[in-house]
Amino acid sequence: MTYIHSMAIGLVALVTVMLVLSYAKSVWRRRKMPPGPFPLPILGNYLQLKSEGLVPSLIKMSEKFGPIYTIYMGSRPAIVLTGYQAIKEALVDLGDTFLNRGDLPVLDRIFSYRGLTFVNGESWKQLRQFSLMTLKDFGMGKKSLEEPIQAEAQHLVEFYITLNGQPFNPSTTVACASSNIVTNILLGTRYDYTDKKWMKILQDTCHAFHIVSSIWGQLYDMFPTIMQLLPGPHKKIFHLLKPLEENIKENVRTHQETMDPSCPRDYTDCFLIRMKQEEKNHHTFNMASLTKTVFDMILGASESSTATVNFGFLILIKYPELQDKLHEEIDRVIGQMRQPRVEDRNQMPYVNAFLHEIQRFSDVFPMGIARSTTRDVTFHGYCIPKGTDVIPMLSTVLWDPLHFETPGEFNIKHFLDESGKFKKNNGFMPFSAGKRSCVAESLVRLQLFIFFSMILQKLTLKSTVDPKDLDISPEECGLENLPPAHNIIFIPRVK
């Protein structure tokens, strides 16, 4: 017993010494880093972050510590950047230094450090260059993409007309329409709104992102080793996303069997051809990379546009007076008969300003996606070591009072000048900035314009409750701001 007792004391002493040394190393390391709340061993700054929620807490801390400060996500330090100037300097002016993707344990487990968003170094450069060129070949940023988006918007309008004025939650149909835009380019597929299997996949994906953005997802990102061992809703995330990944794998296998190398049909065909060309170098172009990259781009493009469209619908029924002005401009420029075209956007300042303000106000990805430094850097007088995570709080740009007169309110005048013409605003940064900004930005912007223009050309949206009582605050506020579910009445416009 004495021997066992001595061993136990020795083990406790060893663990204590290791914790003290680790803590001392942490304190020594942070002496030249930006200031921030003092972290506890293992817990880091979790206690300071849990009280008001992750995003509100991070924004509030900037009031005390300034636009650049250090936070500990568990034992992992991260630099938080707030405000337009600090984020612009890091992501644009020093873009190569803040170029790598940071640690995101939940997403890292899902994507296994593959996919365009989650690779670094030379693999990222090759994959991004290939993706940009290939997506451009299939219409990204070109007028040729207009037609399939018009067709999808028409499907959506026709579906809402068949509801005959019955209240309906549009969330999943919007997700299907948004995913169809990107799956058409990536996989050459389109799914009907009555496809039960696909709609279930989309519902599961939405559920997964609700958990990722909840306290459970945040705890996983702070304490991944511990959370992997503990039961809880976070365990469902990976199960819920599995059907989408399996669907992609099945599509890729079909592409392999039916592909004609002389006539690529979509992004997947082009990737498979590139794989064949680089048989001796499978580091970047391999089957796992293809699957994860398509998975990544479907989630990224469809999630951002789906959330934005759903927020837009809620804003329209919350402020019905907006619809009258939008209807007037659409009727004047486009009319009732023809479909909206990309060139119409320059003649529709009110619609354009409305779409920009939706993206600003909805603030879909409030923390952007974490970056990481590629080298030791001195930034604003502070030393930030190589490999340190960096969190660009895009919320603080989109809600910056220096750029937006009433940041906490939906105000279309943020993007209109005194004469009613559209005006740009440097604070508009929903797609992040720099070399790792969203590759699908042009696609999402075109989709939003055509979707809203065509829907409002044909329909009036009404709330099932008094608009004054309608709460459009996000359901979850973490990695993603997720709009609350509401039933909406879609009424055909009669001219």
C-alpha positions as CSV (number, residue, x, y, z in Angstrom):
1,M,0.0,0.0,0.0
2,T,2.9,2.4,0.9
3,Y,4.4,1.7,-2.5
4,I,1.1,2.4,-4.3
5,H,0.5,5.5,-2.2
6,S,4.0,6.8,-3.1
7,M,3.4,6.1,-6.8
8,A,0.1,8.0,-6.7
9,I,1.7,11.0,-5.0
10,G,4.5,10.9,-7.5
11,L,2.1,10.7,-10.4
12,V,0.1,13.7,-9.1
13,A,3.3,15.6,-8.6
14,L,4.4,14.9,-12.1
15,V,1.1,16.0,-13.6
16,T,1.2,19.1,-11.5
17,V,4.7,20.0,-12.6
18,M,3.7,19.4,-16.3
19,L,0.7,21.6,-15.9
20,V,2.8,24.4,-14.2
21,L,5.5,24.1,-16.9
22,S,2.9,24.2,-19.7
23,Y,1.2,27.2,-18.1
24,A,4.5,29.0,-17.6
25,K,5.4,28.3,-21.2
26,S,2.0,29.8,-22.2
27,V,2.5,32.9,-20.1
28,W,6.1,33.4,-21.5
29,R,4.9,32.9,-25.1
30,R,2.1,35.5,-24.8
31,R,4.3,38.3,-23.3
32,K,4.9,39.9,-26.7
33,M,1.6,38.9,-28.2
34,P,-1.5,41.2,-28.3
35,P,-3.2,41.7,-24.9
36,G,-6.3,39.8,-23.9
37,P,-8.1,38.2,-21.0
38,F,-6.0,36.0,-18.8
39,P,-6.4,32.3,-19.6
40,L,-6.9,29.5,-17.2
41,P,-4.9,26.2,-17.6
42,I,-6.8,23.9,-20.0
43,L,-10.0,26.0,-20.0
44,G,-8.3,29.0,-21.6
45,N,-10.9,31.8,-21.8
46,Y,-13.9,29.5,-22.0
47,L,-15.5,31.0,-18.9
48,Q,-15.4,34.5,-20.3
49,L,-16.8,33.4,-23.7
50,K,-19.7,31.2,-22.5
51,S,-21.7,33.9,-20.7
52,E,-23.0,36.0,-23.7
53,G,-22.2,33.6,-26.5
54,L,-19.0,33.3,-28.6
55,V,-19.6,36.0,-31.2
56,P,-21.0,38.7,-28.8
57,S,-18.3,37.9,-26.3
58,L,-15.5,38.3,-28.8
59,I,-17.0,41.6,-30.1
60,K,-17.4,42.9,-26.5
61,M,-13.8,42.1,-25.6
62,S,-12.5,44.3,-28.4
63,E,-14.0,47.3,-26.4
64,K,-11.6,46.5,-23.6
65,F,-8.5,45.2,-25.4
66,G,-8.7,47.0,-28.8
67,P,-9.0,45.8,-32.4
68,I,-6.2,43.2,-32.0
69,Y,-6.2,40.9,-29.0
70,T,-5.4,37.3,-27.9
71,I,-7.9,34.8,-26.8
72,Y,-7.4,31.2,-25.8
73,M,-9.7,28.6,-27.3
74,G,-9.0,26.0,-24.7
75,S,-5.2,25.7,-24.7
76,R,-4.9,27.1,-28.2
77,P,-4.1,30.8,-28.6
78,A,-5.8,32.8,-31.4
79,I,-5.5,36.4,-32.5
80,V,-8.8,38.2,-32.9
81,L,-9.0,41.0,-35.4
82,T,-11.9,43.5,-35.3
83,G,-12.8,46.4,-37.4
84,Y,-12.3,47.2,-41.1
85,Q,-8.7,48.6,-40.7
86,A,-7.1,45.7,-38.8
87,I,-8.9,43.0,-41.0
88,K,-8.0,44.7,-44.2
89,E,-4.4,45.1,-43.2
90,A,-4.1,41.5,-42.3
91,L,-6.1,39.8,-45.1
92,V,-5.3,42.2,-48.0
93,D,-2.1,44.2,-47.2
94,L,-0.3,41.3,-45.6
95,G,-2.3,38.6,-47.3
96,D,0.6,36.2,-47.9
97,T,1.5,36.3,-44.1
98,F,-2.1,35.6,-43.0
99,L,-2.8,33.1,-45.8
100,N,-3.0,29.7,-44.2
101,R,-6.2,28.2,-42.9
102,G,-6.4,28.0,-39.1
103,D,-7.5,25.2,-36.9
104,L,-11.2,24.4,-37.0
105,P,-11.4,21.0,-35.2
106,V,-15.1,20.2,-36.2
107,L,-14.5,21.0,-39.9
108,D,-11.0,19.5,-39.9
109,R,-12.5,16.2,-38.8
110,I,-15.2,16.4,-41.5
111,F,-12.8,17.3,-44.3
112,S,-9.7,15.6,-43.1
113,Y,-7.6,18.6,-44.1
114,R,-8.7,18.2,-47.7
115,G,-10.8,20.4,-49.9
116,L,-10.2,23.9,-51.2
117,T,-11.0,25.6,-47.9
118,F,-8.8,23.4,-45.7
119,V,-5.5,22.8,-47.4
120,N,-2.5,25.0,-47.3
121,G,0.8,25.7,-49.1
122,E,1.4,24.5,-52.6
123,S,-1.6,22.2,-52.7
124,W,-3.9,25.1,-52.0
125,K,-2.3,27.2,-54.7
126,Q,-2.7,24.5,-57.3
127,L,-6.2,23.6,-56.2
128,R,-7.4,27.2,-56.2
129,Q,-5.9,28.0,-59.5
130,F,-7.4,24.9,-61.1
131,S,-10.8,25.5,-59.5
132,L,-11.0,29.2,-60.5
133,M,-10.1,28.4,-64.1
134,T,-12.4,25.4,-64.3
135,L,-15.3,27.2,-62.7
136,K,-14.8,30.1,-65.1
137,D,-14.9,27.7,-68.0
138,F,-18.3,26.5,-66.8
139,G,-19.7,30.0,-66.5
140,M,-18.6,31.4,-63.1
141,G,-18.5,35.1,-63.5
142,K,-19.8,34.9,-67.0
143,K,-23.2,35.7,-68.6
144,S,-23.5,32.0,-69.7
145,L,-24.3,31.1,-66.1
146,E,-27.3,33.4,-66.2
147,E,-29.6,30.9,-68.0
148,P,-29.3,27.9,-65.5
149,I,-29.9,30.4,-62.6
150,Q,-32.9,31.8,-64.4
151,A,-34.3,28.3,-64.9
152,E,-33.8,27.4,-61.2
153,A,-35.5,30.7,-60.1
154,Q,-38.4,29.9,-62.4
155,H,-38.8,26.4,-60.8
156,L,-38.9,28.1,-57.4
157,V,-41.5,30.6,-58.5
158,E,-43.7,28.0,-60.0
159,F,-43.5,25.8,-56.9
160,Y,-44.5,28.7,-54.7
161,I,-47.5,29.5,-57.0
162,T,-48.7,25.9,-56.6
163,L,-49.1,26.5,-52.8
164,N,-52.2,28.6,-53.5
165,G,-51.5,31.0,-50.7
166,Q,-51.0,28.4,-48.0
167,P,-48.4,29.3,-45.4
168,F,-45.2,27.5,-46.1
169,N,-41.7,27.3,-44.6
170,P,-39.4,27.8,-47.6
171,S,-36.1,26.9,-46.0
172,T,-35.6,23.5,-47.6
173,T,-36.8,24.5,-51.0
174,V,-34.4,27.4,-51.0
175,A,-31.6,25.1,-49.9
176,C,-32.5,22.7,-52.8
177,A,-32.6,25.6,-55.3
178,S,-29.3,27.0,-54.1
179,S,-27.6,23.6,-54.1
180,N,-28.9,23.0,-57.6
181,I,-26.9,26.0,-58.9
182,V,-23.6,24.7,-57.6
183,T,-24.2,20.9,-58.1
184,N,-25.0,21.7,-61.8
185,I,-21.5,23.1,-62.2
186,L,-19.7,20.6,-60.1
187,L,-21.6,17.4,-60.8
188,G,-24.0,18.2,-63.7
189,T,-27.0,17.3,-61.5
190,R,-30.2,18.9,-60.5
191,Y,-32.7,17.7,-57.9
192,D,-36.4,18.3,-57.8
193,Y,-38.1,19.8,-54.8
194,T,-40.1,16.6,-54.4
195,D,-37.0,14.4,-54.3
196,K,-37.4,13.0,-50.8
197,K,-33.9,11.5,-50.5
198,W,-32.2,14.8,-51.5
199,M,-34.5,16.9,-49.4
200,K,-33.6,14.7,-46.4
201,I,-29.9,15.1,-47.1
202,L,-30.4,18.9,-47.1
203,Q,-32.4,18.9,-43.9
204,D,-29.7,16.8,-42.2
205,T,-27.0,19.2,-43.5
206,C,-29.0,22.1,-42.1
207,H,-29.3,20.3,-38.7
208,A,-25.6,19.6,-38.7
209,F,-24.8,23.3,-39.1
210,H,-27.2,24.3,-36.4
211,I,-25.2,22.0,-34.0
212,V,-21.8,23.3,-35.4
213,S,-22.9,26.9,-34.6
214,S,-24.3,26.0,-31.2
215,I,-22.5,25.8,-27.9
216,W,-21.8,22.1,-28.6
217,G,-19.9,22.9,-31.8
218,Q,-18.0,25.7,-30.0
219,L,-17.0,23.3,-27.2
220,Y,-15.8,20.8,-29.8
221,D,-13.6,23.5,-31.4
222,M,-12.1,24.5,-28.0
223,F,-11.7,21.0,-26.5
224,P,-11.7,18.5,-29.4
225,T,-9.9,15.7,-27.6
226,I,-12.2,15.8,-24.6
227,M,-15.4,16.3,-26.7
228,Q,-14.6,13.3,-28.8
229,L,-14.9,11.2,-25.7
230,L,-18.1,12.8,-24.3
231,P,-21.7,12.1,-25.4
232,G,-23.8,14.9,-26.7
233,P,-25.4,16.5,-29.8
234,H,-22.0,17.2,-31.3
235,K,-21.7,13.5,-32.0
236,K,-24.5,13.8,-34.6
237,I,-22.7,16.4,-36.8
238,F,-20.5,13.8,-38.6
239,H,-23.4,11.3,-39.0
240,L,-25.7,14.0,-40.4
241,L,-23.2,15.1,-43.0
242,K,-22.3,11.6,-44.1
243,P,-25.2,11.1,-46.6
244,L,-24.2,14.2,-48.6
245,E,-20.6,12.9,-48.8
246,E,-21.8,9.5,-49.9
247,N,-24.0,11.1,-52.5
248,I,-21.0,12.9,-53.9
249,K,-18.9,9.8,-54.0
250,E,-21.6,8.0,-55.9
251,N,-21.8,10.8,-58.4
252,V,-18.0,10.7,-58.8
253,R,-18.1,7.0,-59.5
254,T,-20.7,7.5,-62.2
255,H,-18.5,10.2,-63.7
256,Q,-15.6,7.8,-63.8
257,E,-17.7,5.2,-65.7
258,T,-19.3,7.6,-68.2
259,M,-16.6,10.3,-68.8
260,D,-15.4,11.3,-72.2
261,P,-12.0,13.0,-71.7
262,S,-12.4,14.9,-75.0
263,C,-15.6,16.5,-73.8
264,P,-15.7,17.2,-70.0
265,R,-19.2,17.9,-68.8
266,D,-18.5,19.6,-65.5
267,Y,-15.9,20.4,-62.7
268,T,-15.7,16.7,-61.7
269,D,-14.9,15.5,-65.2
270,C,-12.1,18.2,-65.4
271,F,-10.7,17.1,-62.0
272,L,-10.7,13.4,-63.1
273,I,-8.8,14.4,-66.3
274,R,-6.3,16.4,-64.2
275,M,-5.8,13.3,-62.0
276,K,-5.0,11.2,-65.0
277,Q,-2.5,13.8,-66.2
278,E,-0.8,13.9,-62.8
279,E,-0.6,10.2,-62.1
280,K,3.0,10.6,-60.8
281,N,1.9,13.3,-58.3
282,H,-1.2,12.4,-56.4
283,H,-0.5,14.8,-53.5
284,T,-3.0,17.4,-54.7
285,F,-5.2,15.8,-57.4
286,N,-6.5,12.5,-56.0
287,M,-9.9,10.9,-55.4
288,A,-10.1,12.0,-51.7
289,S,-9.2,15.6,-52.7
290,L,-11.9,15.6,-55.4
291,T,-14.6,14.3,-53.1
292,K,-13.7,16.7,-50.3
293,T,-13.4,19.7,-52.6
294,V,-16.8,19.1,-54.2
295,F,-18.2,18.5,-50.7
296,D,-16.6,21.8,-49.5
297,M,-17.8,23.9,-52.4
298,I,-21.4,22.5,-52.2
299,L,-21.5,23.3,-48.5
300,G,-19.8,26.7,-48.8
301,A,-21.8,28.1,-51.8
302,S,-25.2,26.7,-51.0
303,E,-25.0,27.4,-47.2
304,S,-24.1,31.0,-47.7
305,S,-26.7,31.7,-50.4
306,T,-29.4,29.6,-48.6
307,A,-29.0,31.5,-45.4
308,T,-28.9,34.8,-47.2
309,V,-32.1,34.1,-49.2
310,N,-34.0,32.9,-46.1
311,F,-32.9,36.0,-44.2
312,G,-34.0,38.1,-47.2
313,F,-37.4,36.5,-47.1
314,L,-37.8,37.3,-43.4
315,I,-36.7,40.9,-44.0
316,L,-39.3,41.3,-46.8
317,I,-42.2,40.1,-44.5
318,K,-40.8,42.1,-41.5
319,Y,-40.7,45.3,-43.6
320,P,-43.5,44.9,-46.2
321,E,-43.1,48.5,-47.3
322,L,-39.8,47.5,-49.0
323,Q,-41.7,45.3,-51.4
324,D,-43.6,48.2,-52.9
325,K,-40.4,50.0,-53.9
326,L,-38.8,46.8,-55.1
327,H,-41.9,45.9,-57.1
328,E,-41.9,49.3,-58.7
329,E,-38.3,49.2,-59.8
330,I,-38.6,45.6,-61.1
331,D,-41.8,46.5,-63.1
332,R,-40.2,49.6,-64.5
333,V,-36.9,48.1,-65.6
334,I,-37.8,44.5,-66.4
335,G,-41.5,44.4,-66.6
336,Q,-43.7,41.3,-66.0
337,M,-43.0,39.3,-69.1
338,R,-39.3,38.7,-69.6
339,Q,-36.8,37.2,-67.1
340,P,-34.3,39.3,-65.2
341,R,-30.8,39.6,-66.8
342,V,-27.5,40.4,-65.3
343,E,-27.2,43.7,-67.2
344,D,-30.4,44.8,-65.5
345,R,-28.6,45.1,-62.2
346,N,-26.9,48.4,-63.2
347,Q,-30.2,50.0,-63.8
348,M,-31.8,48.8,-60.5
349,P,-30.0,50.6,-57.7
350,Y,-32.8,49.9,-55.2
351,V,-32.7,46.2,-55.8
352,N,-28.9,46.2,-55.8
353,A,-28.8,48.1,-52.5
354,F,-31.4,45.8,-51.0
355,L,-29.3,42.7,-51.8
356,H,-26.1,44.3,-50.4
357,E,-28.0,45.3,-47.2
358,I,-29.4,41.7,-46.8
359,Q,-25.9,40.3,-47.0
360,R,-24.5,42.9,-44.5
361,F,-27.4,42.6,-42.1
362,S,-27.6,38.8,-42.1
363,D,-23.9,38.5,-41.5
364,V,-24.0,34.8,-42.3
365,F,-20.4,34.0,-41.4
366,P,-19.7,36.4,-38.5
367,M,-16.2,35.1,-37.7
368,G,-15.2,34.4,-41.3
369,I,-13.1,31.2,-41.5
370,A,-10.0,31.1,-39.2
371,R,-6.7,32.0,-40.8
372,S,-3.2,31.1,-39.6
373,T,0.1,32.9,-40.0
374,T,2.7,31.5,-42.5
375,R,5.6,33.1,-40.7
376,D,6.6,35.1,-37.5
377,V,5.2,38.6,-38.0
378,T,5.2,41.9,-36.1
379,F,1.7,43.3,-36.5
380,H,0.7,46.7,-34.9
381,G,3.8,46.3,-32.7
382,Y,2.9,42.8,-31.4
383,C,4.8,39.6,-32.2
384,I,2.6,36.9,-33.6
385,P,4.4,33.5,-34.0
386,K,4.2,31.4,-37.2
387,G,1.2,29.0,-37.1
388,T,-0.9,31.1,-34.8
389,D,-4.7,31.0,-35.5
390,V,-6.2,34.4,-36.5
391,I,-10.0,35.1,-36.3
392,P,-11.2,37.9,-38.6
393,M,-14.4,39.1,-37.0
394,L,-16.3,40.0,-40.2
395,S,-19.3,41.1,-38.1
396,T,-17.3,44.1,-36.8
397,V,-16.7,45.2,-40.4
398,L,-20.3,44.7,-41.6
399,W,-21.6,46.4,-38.4
400,D,-18.9,49.1,-38.2
401,P,-20.5,52.5,-37.4
402,L,-17.7,54.2,-39.2
403,H,-19.0,52.7,-42.5
404,F,-22.7,52.2,-41.7
405,E,-24.8,54.9,-40.2
406,T,-27.2,52.6,-38.4
407,P,-25.4,49.2,-38.3
408,G,-27.8,47.5,-36.0
409,E,-30.8,48.2,-38.2
410,F,-31.8,47.1,-41.7
411,N,-31.2,50.3,-43.7
412,I,-31.1,50.2,-47.5
413,K,-29.7,53.7,-47.5
414,H,-26.3,52.2,-46.5
415,F,-25.8,51.5,-50.2
416,L,-27.7,54.5,-51.8
417,D,-26.4,58.0,-52.2
418,E,-28.5,61.1,-51.9
419,S,-29.7,60.9,-55.4
420,G,-30.9,57.3,-55.0
421,K,-28.0,55.8,-57.0
422,F,-26.2,52.7,-55.8
423,K,-22.9,53.4,-53.9
424,K,-20.2,51.0,-52.9
425,N,-19.1,50.7,-49.3
426,N,-15.6,49.5,-48.1
427,G,-17.3,47.9,-45.1
428,F,-19.1,45.4,-47.3
429,M,-17.0,42.2,-46.7
430,P,-19.4,39.2,-46.4
431,F,-17.2,37.0,-48.5
432,S,-14.0,37.8,-46.5
433,A,-11.1,39.4,-48.3
434,G,-7.7,38.7,-49.9
435,K,-6.5,35.6,-51.6
436,R,-8.6,33.2,-49.6
437,S,-11.9,35.0,-50.1
438,C,-14.9,32.9,-51.3
439,V,-14.2,31.5,-54.8
440,A,-18.0,31.4,-55.4
441,E,-18.6,35.1,-54.7
442,S,-19.6,36.0,-58.3
443,L,-21.9,33.0,-58.4
444,V,-23.7,33.8,-55.1
445,R,-24.1,37.5,-56.1
446,L,-25.6,36.6,-59.5
447,Q,-27.9,34.0,-57.9
448,L,-29.2,36.5,-55.3
449,F,-30.0,39.1,-57.9
450,I,-31.8,36.7,-60.3
451,F,-33.6,34.9,-57.5
452,F,-35.0,37.9,-55.7
453,S,-35.7,39.8,-58.9
454,M,-37.7,36.9,-60.4
455,I,-39.5,36.0,-57.1
456,L,-40.6,39.6,-56.5
457,Q,-41.5,40.1,-60.2
458,K,-44.1,37.3,-59.8
459,L,-44.9,37.2,-56.1
460,T,-45.7,39.2,-53.0
461,L,-44.5,37.7,-49.7
462,K,-46.6,38.1,-46.5
463,S,-46.1,37.1,-42.9
464,T,-48.5,34.9,-41.0
465,V,-48.2,37.1,-37.9
466,D,-48.1,40.9,-37.4
467,P,-44.7,42.0,-38.8
468,K,-44.1,44.0,-35.6
469,D,-44.1,40.7,-33.7
470,L,-41.8,38.9,-36.1
471,D,-38.4,38.1,-34.6
472,I,-35.8,37.7,-37.3
473,S,-32.8,37.3,-34.9
474,P,-30.5,34.4,-35.8
475,E,-31.4,31.0,-34.2
476,E,-27.7,30.2,-33.7
477,C,-24.7,32.5,-33.7
478,G,-21.4,30.8,-34.0
479,L,-19.6,29.7,-37.1
480,E,-22.7,30.7,-39.0
481,N,-25.7,33.0,-38.3
482,L,-28.7,30.8,-39.0
483,P,-32.1,32.4,-39.7
484,P,-35.1,31.3,-37.7
485,A,-37.8,29.2,-39.5
486,H,-41.0,31.0,-40.3
487,N,-44.0,30.2,-42.5
488,I,-44.5,32.6,-45.3
489,I,-47.5,33.3,-47.6
490,F,-46.6,33.6,-51.3
491,I,-49.2,35.5,-53.2
492,P,-49.1,35.7,-57.1
493,R,-49.0,39.3,-58.3
494,V,-51.9,40.2,-60.6
495,K,-51.2,43.0,-63.1
